[in-house]
Amino acid sequence: TNLLGVRAVIAESYERIHRSNLVGMGVIPFTFEDGATWENLGLKGDETVSIEGLADIKPREKKIAKVTFADGTVKEVPILCRIDTLDELTYVNNGGILQTVLRDLAA
């Protein structure tokens, strides 16, 4: 996922292992806030989503996803970072668990 340039994923919820796997691959998992769903936001899959401040993200931090629809309209959607621990933050900042282990071995 990270190899494809994916930095973050937004979902309504995660199974524990799926969230952990994303973090382990260096991808930041987010969930919608305030009862938002793909359906009630009117998302179809042709939107562009941007999230500012990923480089200095903190565990459980709230962010705003700017969703740009095909017609050019923009909607701001509150989201919650599901990096839950400082260890997970280290994995994401290093690009994943493997990269973290390799850095530790090289140090």
Protein Blocks (a to p, Z undefined) as FASTA:
>chain_A
ZZnopabdcdfbdcfklmmmmmmnopacdddeehiafklnopahlaccddehklmgcehi
acddddddfkopacddddddfbfbfklmmmmmnopaklmmmmmmmZZ
